Each structure stands twice: as structure tokens, then as C-alpha cells.
Amino acid sequence: MLVSGNVREPCDLFRMLPTAKASFATKFVNRELLQWDSMGRTRIRFSLMPHETAKVTDIRTSPIAERIAAINDFAC
């Protein structure tokens, strides 16, 4: 479930600004991001936390195991 559909706009903006860099952490594995060409100007990080905390606070997000499994796909 996407919480915000506005991720693409800032990524596109930072892609067009020659000296800008963006970085954001997410708890949702959005494979659609793999299709975007950030021109190396946007970094995506997966937020992780201990299981006991995550099961209470990470509601409606991708499970930690899914985030870890996706890391290699998102690595440049």
C-alpha cells in the first residue's frame, strides 16, 4: 500500500538540478522506483528496526524480510 503517491515528483526535480542530491528512507518496497532513471541523484534507503519494535510500529509497510530481500535490486 502506498502512503504517498508523490515520490516521483521530487525524484524528477532532483534529477534535473545539476548539483542537487536527494536521499530518503522508506519502509515500503516500491519496485516501480527501479524503472526511474535518477541519474545518480536520488538515493533510496530501507528503514529497518528490531523485530519487536517493528511489529508494533511498522503498520501497513513491507515486512522487514521483504525490505532486506529487495536491497540488492535497489543497489547501484
HTML snippet that shows the backbone in 3Dmol.js (N, CA, C, O; Angstrom):
<script src="https://3Dmol.org/build/3Dmol-min.js"></script>
<div id="view" style="width:600px;height:400px;position:relative"></div>
<script>
const pdb = `
ATOM      1  N   MET A   1       0.842  -1.174   0.000  1.00  0.00           N
ATOM      2  CA  MET A   1       0.000   0.000   0.000  1.00  0.00           C
ATOM      3  C   MET A   1       0.889   1.240   0.000  1.00  0.00           C
ATOM      4  O   MET A   1       1.737   1.397   0.878  1.00  0.00           O
ATOM      5  N   LEU A   2       0.701   2.098  -0.959  1.00  0.00           N
ATOM      6  CA  LEU A   2       1.458   3.347  -0.999  1.00  0.00           C
ATOM      7  C   LEU A   2       0.824   4.358  -0.066  1.00  0.00           C
ATOM      8  O   LEU A   2      -0.389   4.567  -0.094  1.00  0.00           O
ATOM      9  N   VAL A   3       1.644   4.982   0.758  1.00  0.00           N
ATOM     10  CA  VAL A   3       1.144   6.015   1.654  1.00  0.00           C
ATOM     11  C   VAL A   3       1.148   7.358   0.938  1.00  0.00           C
ATOM     12  O   VAL A   3       0.260   8.184   1.147  1.00  0.00           O
ATOM     13  N   SER A   4       2.138   7.569   0.104  1.00  0.00           N
ATOM     14  CA  SER A   4       2.240   8.813  -0.649  1.00  0.00           C
ATOM     15  C   SER A   4       2.508   8.499  -2.106  1.00  0.00           C
ATOM     16  O   SER A   4       3.376   7.684  -2.421  1.00  0.00           O
ATOM     17  N   GLY A   5       1.769   9.139  -2.991  1.00  0.00           N
ATOM     18  CA  GLY A   5       2.000   8.954  -4.402  1.00  0.00           C
ATOM     19  C   GLY A   5       2.892  10.034  -4.970  1.00  0.00           C
ATOM     20  O   GLY A   5       3.010  10.170  -6.188  1.00  0.00           O
ATOM     21  N   ASN A   6       3.518  10.801  -4.105  1.00  0.00           N
ATOM     22  CA  ASN A   6       4.275  11.971  -4.531  1.00  0.00           C
ATOM     23  C   ASN A   6       5.783  11.742  -4.507  1.00  0.00           C
ATOM     24  O   ASN A   6       6.536  12.710  -4.405  1.00  0.00           O
ATOM     25  N   VAL A   7       6.237  10.528  -4.595  1.00  0.00           N
ATOM     26  CA  VAL A   7       7.672  10.248  -4.568  1.00  0.00           C
ATOM     27  C   VAL A   7       8.326  10.624  -5.895  1.00  0.00           C
ATOM     28  O   VAL A   7       9.456  11.113  -5.920  1.00  0.00           O
ATOM     29  N   ARG A   8       7.630  10.400  -6.968  1.00  0.00           N
ATOM     30  CA  ARG A   8       8.204  10.628  -8.302  1.00  0.00           C
ATOM     31  C   ARG A   8       8.558  12.094  -8.537  1.00  0.00           C
ATOM     32  O   ARG A   8       9.618  12.389  -9.089  1.00  0.00           O
ATOM     33  N   GLU A   9       7.695  13.008  -8.130  1.00  0.00           N
ATOM     34  CA  GLU A   9       7.935  14.435  -8.385  1.00  0.00           C
ATOM     35  C   GLU A   9       9.252  14.943  -7.799  1.00  0.00           C
ATOM     36  O   GLU A   9      10.033  15.561  -8.522  1.00  0.00           O
ATOM     37  N   PRO A  10       9.521  14.705  -6.525  1.00  0.00           N
ATOM     38  CA  PRO A  10      10.816  15.171  -6.006  1.00  0.00           C
ATOM     39  C   PRO A  10      12.001  14.475  -6.670  1.00  0.00           C
ATOM     40  O   PRO A  10      13.039  15.101  -6.888  1.00  0.00           O
ATOM     41  N   CYS A  11      11.860  13.182  -6.996  1.00  0.00           N
ATOM     42  CA  CYS A  11      12.944  12.465  -7.683  1.00  0.00           C
ATOM     43  C   CYS A  11      13.215  13.098  -9.044  1.00  0.00           C
ATOM     44  O   CYS A  11      14.371  13.277  -9.427  1.00  0.00           O
ATOM     45  N   ASP A  12      12.161  13.434  -9.770  1.00  0.00           N
ATOM     46  CA  ASP A  12      12.332  14.090 -11.074  1.00  0.00           C
ATOM     47  C   ASP A  12      12.970  15.463 -10.921  1.00  0.00           C
ATOM     48  O   ASP A  12      13.816  15.845 -11.729  1.00  0.00           O
ATOM     49  N   LEU A  13      12.576  16.202  -9.901  1.00  0.00           N
ATOM     50  CA  LEU A  13      13.149  17.525  -9.658  1.00  0.00           C
ATOM     51  C   LEU A  13      14.648  17.424  -9.383  1.00  0.00           C
ATOM     52  O   LEU A  13      15.435  18.150  -9.991  1.00  0.00           O
ATOM     53  N   PHE A  14      15.046  16.548  -8.492  1.00  0.00           N
ATOM     54  CA  PHE A  14      16.462  16.411  -8.161  1.00  0.00           C
ATOM     55  C   PHE A  14      17.267  15.890  -9.345  1.00  0.00           C
ATOM     56  O   PHE A  14      18.455  16.186  -9.464  1.00  0.00           O
ATOM     57  N   ARG A  15      16.637  15.125 -10.213  1.00  0.00           N
ATOM     58  CA  ARG A  15      17.310  14.632 -11.412  1.00  0.00           C
ATOM     59  C   ARG A  15      17.680  15.783 -12.348  1.00  0.00           C
ATOM     60  O   ARG A  15      18.708  15.730 -13.024  1.00  0.00           O
ATOM     61  N   MET A  16      16.851  16.811 -12.385  1.00  0.00           N
ATOM     62  CA  MET A  16      17.077  17.926 -13.306  1.00  0.00           C
ATOM     63  C   MET A  16      18.008  19.003 -12.751  1.00  0.00           C
ATOM     64  O   MET A  16      18.524  19.818 -13.515  1.00  0.00           O
ATOM     65  N   LEU A  17      18.231  19.020 -11.446  1.00  0.00           N
ATOM     66  CA  LEU A  17      19.096  20.030 -10.834  1.00  0.00           C
ATOM     67  C   LEU A  17      20.525  19.500 -10.796  1.00  0.00           C
ATOM     68  O   LEU A  17      20.789  18.505 -10.120  1.00  0.00           O
ATOM     69  N   PRO A  18      21.449  20.138 -11.504  1.00  0.00           N
ATOM     70  CA  PRO A  18      22.787  19.570 -11.698  1.00  0.00           C
ATOM     71  C   PRO A  18      23.612  19.371 -10.426  1.00  0.00           C
ATOM     72  O   PRO A  18      24.492  18.511 -10.404  1.00  0.00           O
ATOM     73  N   THR A  19      23.356  20.134  -9.378  1.00  0.00           N
ATOM     74  CA  THR A  19      24.163  19.984  -8.167  1.00  0.00           C
ATOM     75  C   THR A  19      23.360  19.414  -6.996  1.00  0.00           C
ATOM     76  O   THR A  19      23.864  19.340  -5.876  1.00  0.00           O
ATOM     77  N   ALA A  20      22.130  19.018  -7.248  1.00  0.00           N
ATOM     78  CA  ALA A  20      21.261  18.529  -6.169  1.00  0.00           C
ATOM     79  C   ALA A  20      21.381  17.022  -6.000  1.00  0.00           C
ATOM     80  O   ALA A  20      21.622  16.289  -6.959  1.00  0.00           O
ATOM     81  N   LYS A  21      21.208  16.582  -4.771  1.00  0.00           N
ATOM     82  CA  LYS A  21      21.161  15.161  -4.448  1.00  0.00           C
ATOM     83  C   LYS A  21      20.013  14.968  -3.466  1.00  0.00           C
ATOM     84  O   LYS A  21      19.784  15.809  -2.597  1.00  0.00           O
ATOM     85  N   ALA A  22      19.301  13.872  -3.605  1.00  0.00           N
ATOM     86  CA  ALA A  22      18.201  13.550  -2.692  1.00  0.00           C
ATOM     87  C   ALA A  22      18.467  12.195  -2.056  1.00  0.00           C
ATOM     88  O   ALA A  22      19.114  11.328  -2.644  1.00  0.00           O
ATOM     89  N   SER A  23      17.957  12.033  -0.854  1.00  0.00           N
ATOM     90  CA  SER A  23      18.074  10.772  -0.145  1.00  0.00           C
ATOM     91  C   SER A  23      16.828  10.610   0.711  1.00  0.00           C
ATOM     92  O   SER A  23      16.435  11.529   1.429  1.00  0.00           O
ATOM     93  N   PHE A  24      16.209   9.436   0.632  1.00  0.00           N
ATOM     94  CA  PHE A  24      15.060   9.223   1.505  1.00  0.00           C
ATOM     95  C   PHE A  24      15.000   7.773   1.943  1.00  0.00           C
ATOM     96  O   PHE A  24      15.439   6.864   1.239  1.00  0.00           O
ATOM     97  N   ALA A  25      14.443   7.589   3.128  1.00  0.00           N
ATOM     98  CA  ALA A  25      14.263   6.254   3.683  1.00  0.00           C
ATOM     99  C   ALA A  25      12.802   5.867   3.524  1.00  0.00           C
ATOM    100  O   ALA A  25      11.905   6.705   3.617  1.00  0.00           O
ATOM    101  N   THR A  26      12.581   4.592   3.283  1.00  0.00           N
ATOM    102  CA  THR A  26      11.226   4.095   3.120  1.00  0.00           C
ATOM    103  C   THR A  26      11.080   2.763   3.835  1.00  0.00           C
ATOM    104  O   THR A  26      12.057   2.046   4.049  1.00  0.00           O
ATOM    105  N   LYS A  27       9.860   2.446   4.196  1.00  0.00           N
ATOM    106  CA  LYS A  27       9.553   1.148   4.776  1.00  0.00           C
ATOM    107  C   LYS A  27       8.726   0.323   3.804  1.00  0.00           C
ATOM    108  O   LYS A  27       8.244  -0.757   4.145  1.00  0.00           O
ATOM    109  N   PHE A  28       8.565   0.840   2.582  1.00  0.00           N
ATOM    110  CA  PHE A  28       7.752   0.170   1.586  1.00  0.00           C
ATOM    111  C   PHE A  28       8.597  -0.168   0.370  1.00  0.00           C
ATOM    112  O   PHE A  28       9.255   0.710  -0.187  1.00  0.00           O
ATOM    113  N   VAL A  29       8.589  -1.423  -0.051  1.00  0.00           N
ATOM    114  CA  VAL A  29       9.325  -1.841  -1.236  1.00  0.00           C
ATOM    115  C   VAL A  29       8.470  -1.469  -2.454  1.00  0.00           C
ATOM    116  O   VAL A  29       7.484  -2.138  -2.763  1.00  0.00           O
ATOM    117  N   ASN A  30       8.861  -0.407  -3.128  1.00  0.00           N
ATOM    118  CA  ASN A  30       8.149   0.080  -4.303  1.00  0.00           C
ATOM    119  C   ASN A  30       9.019  -0.207  -5.531  1.00  0.00           C
ATOM    120  O   ASN A  30       9.870   0.605  -5.895  1.00  0.00           O
ATOM    121  N   ARG A  31       8.810  -1.340  -6.155  1.00  0.00           N
ATOM    122  CA  ARG A  31       9.638  -1.751  -7.292  1.00  0.00           C
ATOM    123  C   ARG A  31       9.464  -0.840  -8.500  1.00  0.00           C
ATOM    124  O   ARG A  31      10.272  -0.880  -9.428  1.00  0.00           O
ATOM    125  N   GLU A  32       8.429  -0.027  -8.497  1.00  0.00           N
ATOM    126  CA  GLU A  32       8.247   0.950  -9.561  1.00  0.00           C
ATOM    127  C   GLU A  32       9.433   1.922  -9.611  1.00  0.00           C
ATOM    128  O   GLU A  32       9.779   2.432 -10.676  1.00  0.00           O
ATOM    129  N   LEU A  33      10.040   2.167  -8.471  1.00  0.00           N
ATOM    130  CA  LEU A  33      11.193   3.068  -8.407  1.00  0.00           C
ATOM    131  C   LEU A  33      12.369   2.542  -9.227  1.00  0.00           C
ATOM    132  O   LEU A  33      13.206   3.328  -9.672  1.00  0.00           O
ATOM    133  N   LEU A  34      12.445   1.238  -9.433  1.00  0.00           N
ATOM    134  CA  LEU A  34      13.547   0.653 -10.203  1.00  0.00           C
ATOM    135  C   LEU A  34      13.488   1.065 -11.672  1.00  0.00           C
ATOM    136  O   LEU A  34      14.501   1.004 -12.369  1.00  0.00           O
ATOM    137  N   GLN A  35      12.337   1.476 -12.143  1.00  0.00           N
ATOM    138  CA  GLN A  35      12.168   1.877 -13.540  1.00  0.00           C
ATOM    139  C   GLN A  35      12.559   3.328 -13.791  1.00  0.00           C
ATOM    140  O   GLN A  35      12.691   3.739 -14.944  1.00  0.00           O
ATOM    141  N   TRP A  36      12.743   4.099 -12.746  1.00  0.00           N
ATOM    142  CA  TRP A  36      13.058   5.521 -12.883  1.00  0.00           C
ATOM    143  C   TRP A  36      14.555   5.730 -13.020  1.00  0.00           C
ATOM    144  O   TRP A  36      15.339   5.055 -12.353  1.00  0.00           O
ATOM    145  N   ASP A  37      14.952   6.635 -13.856  1.00  0.00           N
ATOM    146  CA  ASP A  37      16.367   6.982 -14.021  1.00  0.00           C
ATOM    147  C   ASP A  37      16.644   8.234 -13.207  1.00  0.00           C
ATOM    148  O   ASP A  37      16.296   9.341 -13.619  1.00  0.00           O
ATOM    149  N   SER A  38      17.267   8.056 -12.057  1.00  0.00           N
ATOM    150  CA  SER A  38      17.553   9.197 -11.179  1.00  0.00           C
ATOM    151  C   SER A  38      18.835   9.915 -11.571  1.00  0.00           C
ATOM    152  O   SER A  38      19.182  10.941 -10.985  1.00  0.00           O
ATOM    153  N   MET A  39      19.536   9.379 -12.556  1.00  0.00           N
ATOM    154  CA  MET A  39      20.816   9.920 -12.997  1.00  0.00           C
ATOM    155  C   MET A  39      21.805  10.009 -11.831  1.00  0.00           C
ATOM    156  O   MET A  39      22.671  10.884 -11.797  1.00  0.00           O
ATOM    157  N   GLY A  40      21.657   9.084 -10.879  1.00  0.00           N
ATOM    158  CA  GLY A  40      22.557   9.037  -9.732  1.00  0.00           C
ATOM    159  C   GLY A  40      22.329  10.128  -8.711  1.00  0.00           C
ATOM    160  O   GLY A  40      23.190  10.357  -7.862  1.00  0.00           O
ATOM    161  N   ARG A  41      21.203  10.806  -8.765  1.00  0.00           N
ATOM    162  CA  ARG A  41      20.978  11.948  -7.872  1.00  0.00           C
ATOM    163  C   ARG A  41      19.988  11.666  -6.753  1.00  0.00           C
ATOM    164  O   ARG A  41      19.737  12.536  -5.919  1.00  0.00           O
ATOM    165  N   THR A  42      19.420  10.463  -6.722  1.00  0.00           N
ATOM    166  CA  THR A  42      18.499  10.106  -5.646  1.00  0.00           C
ATOM    167  C   THR A  42      18.921   8.775  -5.053  1.00  0.00           C
ATOM    168  O   THR A  42      19.133   7.796  -5.769  1.00  0.00           O
ATOM    169  N   ARG A  43      19.038   8.756  -3.744  1.00  0.00           N
ATOM    170  CA  ARG A  43      19.403   7.529  -3.029  1.00  0.00           C
ATOM    171  C   ARG A  43      18.189   7.070  -2.230  1.00  0.00           C
ATOM    172  O   ARG A  43      17.556   7.864  -1.535  1.00  0.00           O
ATOM    173  N   ILE A  44      17.876   5.798  -2.333  1.00  0.00           N
ATOM    174  CA  ILE A  44      16.757   5.212  -1.597  1.00  0.00           C
ATOM    175  C   ILE A  44      17.328   4.276  -0.542  1.00  0.00           C
ATOM    176  O   ILE A  44      18.156   3.417  -0.845  1.00  0.00           O
ATOM    177  N   ARG A  45      16.881   4.448   0.694  1.00  0.00           N
ATOM    178  CA  ARG A  45      17.305   3.590   1.794  1.00  0.00           C
ATOM    179  C   ARG A  45      16.083   2.881   2.360  1.00  0.00           C
ATOM    180  O   ARG A  45      14.983   3.433   2.358  1.00  0.00           O
ATOM    181  N   PHE A  46      16.273   1.674   2.837  1.00  0.00           N
ATOM    182  CA  PHE A  46      15.189   0.971   3.504  1.00  0.00           C
ATOM    183  C   PHE A  46      15.370   1.093   5.011  1.00  0.00           C
ATOM    184  O   PHE A  46      16.423   0.759   5.555  1.00  0.00           O
ATOM    185  N   SER A  47      14.350   1.564   5.658  1.00  0.00           N
ATOM    186  CA  SER A  47      14.362   1.718   7.101  1.00  0.00           C
ATOM    187  C   SER A  47      14.120   0.356   7.751  1.00  0.00           C
ATOM    188  O   SER A  47      13.172  -0.351   7.408  1.00  0.00           O
ATOM    189  N   LEU A  48      14.986   0.005   8.688  1.00  0.00           N
ATOM    190  CA  LEU A  48      14.864  -1.255   9.421  1.00  0.00           C
ATOM    191  C   LEU A  48      14.931  -0.982  10.907  1.00  0.00           C
ATOM    192  O   LEU A  48      15.559  -0.014  11.336  1.00  0.00           O
ATOM    193  N   MET A  49      14.298  -1.817  11.688  1.00  0.00           N
ATOM    194  CA  MET A  49      14.375  -1.710  13.139  1.00  0.00           C
ATOM    195  C   MET A  49      14.203  -3.099  13.731  1.00  0.00           C
ATOM    196  O   MET A  49      13.802  -4.021  13.022  1.00  0.00           O
ATOM    197  N   PRO A  50      14.494  -3.269  15.003  1.00  0.00           N
ATOM    198  CA  PRO A  50      14.350  -4.593  15.621  1.00  0.00           C
ATOM    199  C   PRO A  50      12.920  -5.132  15.461  1.00  0.00           C
ATOM    200  O   PRO A  50      11.956  -4.366  15.480  1.00  0.00           O
ATOM    201  N   HIS A  51      12.796  -6.445  15.303  1.00  0.00           N
ATOM    202  CA  HIS A  51      11.507  -7.086  15.054  1.00  0.00           C
ATOM    203  C   HIS A  51      10.453  -6.716  16.101  1.00  0.00           C
ATOM    204  O   HIS A  51       9.311  -6.420  15.749  1.00  0.00           O
ATOM    205  N   GLU A  52      10.817  -6.731  17.350  1.00  0.00           N
ATOM    206  CA  GLU A  52       9.843  -6.451  18.415  1.00  0.00           C
ATOM    207  C   GLU A  52       9.247  -5.049  18.283  1.00  0.00           C
ATOM    208  O   GLU A  52       8.059  -4.856  18.542  1.00  0.00           O
ATOM    209  N   THR A  53      10.053  -4.080  17.886  1.00  0.00           N
ATOM    210  CA  THR A  53       9.559  -2.719  17.680  1.00  0.00           C
ATOM    211  C   THR A  53       8.764  -2.634  16.383  1.00  0.00           C
ATOM    212  O   THR A  53       7.708  -2.003  16.334  1.00  0.00           O
ATOM    213  N   ALA A  54       9.268  -3.263  15.348  1.00  0.00           N
ATOM    214  CA  ALA A  54       8.632  -3.198  14.031  1.00  0.00           C
ATOM    215  C   ALA A  54       7.221  -3.777  14.038  1.00  0.00           C
ATOM    216  O   ALA A  54       6.335  -3.243  13.371  1.00  0.00           O
ATOM    217  N   LYS A  55       7.003  -4.846  14.769  1.00  0.00           N
ATOM    218  CA  LYS A  55       5.675  -5.464  14.736  1.00  0.00           C
ATOM    219  C   LYS A  55       4.616  -4.569  15.372  1.00  0.00           C
ATOM    220  O   LYS A  55       3.422  -4.773  15.155  1.00  0.00           O
ATOM    221  N   VAL A  56       5.040  -3.582  16.154  1.00  0.00           N
ATOM    222  CA  VAL A  56       4.105  -2.638  16.770  1.00  0.00           C
ATOM    223  C   VAL A  56       4.011  -1.338  15.971  1.00  0.00           C
ATOM    224  O   VAL A  56       2.938  -0.739  15.884  1.00  0.00           O
ATOM    225  N   THR A  57       5.117  -0.904  15.396  1.00  0.00           N
ATOM    226  CA  THR A  57       5.143   0.412  14.745  1.00  0.00           C
ATOM    227  C   THR A  57       5.087   0.390  13.216  1.00  0.00           C
ATOM    228  O   THR A  57       4.652   1.369  12.610  1.00  0.00           O
ATOM    229  N   ASP A  58       5.509  -0.681  12.593  1.00  0.00           N
ATOM    230  CA  ASP A  58       5.544  -0.743  11.128  1.00  0.00           C
ATOM    231  C   ASP A  58       4.236  -1.305  10.567  1.00  0.00           C
ATOM    232  O   ASP A  58       4.211  -2.369   9.948  1.00  0.00           O
ATOM    233  N   ILE A  59       3.180  -0.581  10.794  1.00  0.00           N
ATOM    234  CA  ILE A  59       1.862  -0.992  10.332  1.00  0.00           C
ATOM    235  C   ILE A  59       1.700  -0.591   8.860  1.00  0.00           C
ATOM    236  O   ILE A  59       2.076   0.518   8.482  1.00  0.00           O
ATOM    237  N   ARG A  60       1.151  -1.471   8.035  1.00  0.00           N
ATOM    238  CA  ARG A  60       0.898  -1.228   6.605  1.00  0.00           C
ATOM    239  C   ARG A  60       2.172  -0.913   5.826  1.00  0.00           C
ATOM    240  O   ARG A  60       2.162  -0.073   4.927  1.00  0.00           O
ATOM    241  N   THR A  61       3.245  -1.574   6.165  1.00  0.00           N
ATOM    242  CA  THR A  61       4.502  -1.409   5.439  1.00  0.00           C
ATOM    243  C   THR A  61       4.966  -2.779   4.957  1.00  0.00           C
ATOM    244  O   THR A  61       4.402  -3.806   5.335  1.00  0.00           O
ATOM    245  N   SER A  62       5.986  -2.784   4.130  1.00  0.00           N
ATOM    246  CA  SER A  62       6.556  -4.061   3.693  1.00  0.00           C
ATOM    247  C   SER A  62       7.257  -4.722   4.875  1.00  0.00           C
ATOM    248  O   SER A  62       7.924  -4.039   5.651  1.00  0.00           O
ATOM    249  N   PRO A  63       7.119  -6.034   5.026  1.00  0.00           N
ATOM    250  CA  PRO A  63       7.814  -6.732   6.108  1.00  0.00           C
ATOM    251  C   PRO A  63       9.325  -6.541   5.988  1.00  0.00           C
ATOM    252  O   PRO A  63       9.850  -6.361   4.889  1.00  0.00           O
ATOM    253  N   ILE A  64      10.009  -6.581   7.111  1.00  0.00           N
ATOM    254  CA  ILE A  64      11.452  -6.382   7.136  1.00  0.00           C
ATOM    255  C   ILE A  64      12.157  -7.373   6.216  1.00  0.00           C
ATOM    256  O   ILE A  64      13.095  -7.000   5.512  1.00  0.00           O
ATOM    257  N   ALA A  65      11.718  -8.627   6.215  1.00  0.00           N
ATOM    258  CA  ALA A  65      12.349  -9.636   5.343  1.00  0.00           C
ATOM    259  C   ALA A  65      12.226  -9.239   3.873  1.00  0.00           C
ATOM    260  O   ALA A  65      13.156  -9.463   3.097  1.00  0.00           O
ATOM    261  N   GLU A  66      11.100  -8.655   3.480  1.00  0.00           N
ATOM    262  CA  GLU A  66      10.924  -8.215   2.093  1.00  0.00           C
ATOM    263  C   GLU A  66      11.844  -7.032   1.781  1.00  0.00           C
ATOM    264  O   GLU A  66      12.391  -6.946   0.681  1.00  0.00           O
ATOM    265  N   ARG A  67      12.014  -6.131   2.737  1.00  0.00           N
ATOM    266  CA  ARG A  67      12.921  -4.992   2.533  1.00  0.00           C
ATOM    267  C   ARG A  67      14.352  -5.472   2.363  1.00  0.00           C
ATOM    268  O   ARG A  67      15.066  -5.005   1.476  1.00  0.00           O
ATOM    269  N   ILE A  68      14.773  -6.401   3.209  1.00  0.00           N
ATOM    270  CA  ILE A  68      16.143  -6.922   3.119  1.00  0.00           C
ATOM    271  C   ILE A  68      16.337  -7.653   1.788  1.00  0.00           C
ATOM    272  O   ILE A  68      17.379  -7.512   1.148  1.00  0.00           O
ATOM    273  N   ALA A  69      15.345  -8.424   1.376  1.00  0.00           N
ATOM    274  CA  ALA A  69      15.440  -9.160   0.106  1.00  0.00           C
ATOM    275  C   ALA A  69      15.524  -8.221  -1.089  1.00  0.00           C
ATOM    276  O   ALA A  69      16.084  -8.600  -2.118  1.00  0.00           O
ATOM    277  N   ALA A  70      14.990  -7.019  -0.989  1.00  0.00           N
ATOM    278  CA  ALA A  70      14.977  -6.067  -2.103  1.00  0.00           C
ATOM    279  C   ALA A  70      16.238  -5.219  -2.186  1.00  0.00           C
ATOM    280  O   ALA A  70      16.450  -4.549  -3.196  1.00  0.00           O
ATOM    281  N   ILE A  71      17.062  -5.225  -1.181  1.00  0.00           N
ATOM    282  CA  ILE A  71      18.235  -4.342  -1.139  1.00  0.00           C
ATOM    283  C   ILE A  71      19.120  -4.506  -2.371  1.00  0.00           C
ATOM    284  O   ILE A  71      19.512  -3.510  -2.978  1.00  0.00           O
ATOM    285  N   ASN A  72      19.441  -5.730  -2.747  1.00  0.00           N
ATOM    286  CA  ASN A  72      20.313  -5.947  -3.899  1.00  0.00           C
ATOM    287  C   ASN A  72      19.710  -5.410  -5.191  1.00  0.00           C
ATOM    288  O   ASN A  72      20.432  -4.927  -6.063  1.00  0.00           O
ATOM    289  N   ASP A  73      18.393  -5.496  -5.313  1.00  0.00           N
ATOM    290  CA  ASP A  73      17.737  -4.975  -6.520  1.00  0.00           C
ATOM    291  C   ASP A  73      17.889  -3.458  -6.617  1.00  0.00           C
ATOM    292  O   ASP A  73      17.994  -2.909  -7.714  1.00  0.00           O
ATOM    293  N   PHE A  74      17.900  -2.787  -5.473  1.00  0.00           N
ATOM    294  CA  PHE A  74      17.978  -1.324  -5.457  1.00  0.00           C
ATOM    295  C   PHE A  74      19.412  -0.807  -5.409  1.00  0.00           C
ATOM    296  O   PHE A  74      19.650   0.376  -5.653  1.00  0.00           O
ATOM    297  N   ALA A  75      20.363  -1.677  -5.099  1.00  0.00           N
ATOM    298  CA  ALA A  75      21.769  -1.250  -5.024  1.00  0.00           C
ATOM    299  C   ALA A  75      22.298  -0.922  -6.419  1.00  0.00           C
ATOM    300  O   ALA A  75      21.997  -1.608  -7.395  1.00  0.00           O
ATOM    301  N   CYS A  76      23.081   0.128  -6.482  1.00  0.00           N
ATOM    302  CA  CYS A  76      23.668   0.530  -7.774  1.00  0.00           C
ATOM    303  C   CYS A  76      25.019  -0.076  -7.952  1.00  0.00           C
ATOM    304  O   CYS A  76      25.667   0.148  -8.975  1.00  0.00           O
TER     305      CYS A  76
END
`;
const viewer = $3Dmol.createViewer("view");
viewer.addModel(pdb, "pdb");
viewer.setStyle({}, {cartoon: {color: "spectrum"}});
viewer.zoomTo();
viewer.render();
</script>
